């Protein structure tokens, strides 16, 4: 069981470029959650997806950010026209159940985005 | 102030001592979870306590929950240098069904050998 896999681990983008972050959930998990962590802060919820559906995107910035979880392949968090304020660690978590899982959520190691 | 605030922000102790971290939250909850994050790494789930539970143990970890005070504490007994990490509490904000966790700012624990 490979756990939640995120790639790349580190991503450097120039201002105005696009960033694509990938998350492959644990085997058997069909629910994916994206969180953002700014330096010295806790994680902030961004979006919750099931296969081919966005369930809750209340934490997503209104512009430039989008997320998908296609029927096949990993979940993608896409940031268009990145700005320096997008520099952060982006974490993905997965779970097998819609309700609070008994054992908590499994997080990936994150993608550290640096915008220069 | 935010849901799930930890106190203290930073804690430094000697190996073998106990470490206590506190967390306060604002809304009703179905459960509260504690996570550990080593520097530059992802979060590792430590323990989940449900709103109808008052205390839970897991190895050297002891978690208490006081829903009347909307607070929780995490006690790590007989600390080790390997316990050095940031610790976060997270609540479900009462939703229970969306996977939308509300994290605190975290407590940075340093255990000196």
Interface residues (C-beta under 8 A of the other chain):
Chain A: X4 X6 X31 X33 X35 X40 X41 X42 X43 X44 X45 X48 X55 X56 X58 X59 X91 X93 X95 X98 X99 X100 X102 X103 X104 X105 X106 X107 X108 X109 X110 X112
Chain B: X2 X4 X30 X31 X33 X35 X40 X41 X42 X43 X44 X45 X46 X47 X48 X88 X90 X92 X96 X97 X98 X99 X100 X101 X102 X103 X104 X105 X106
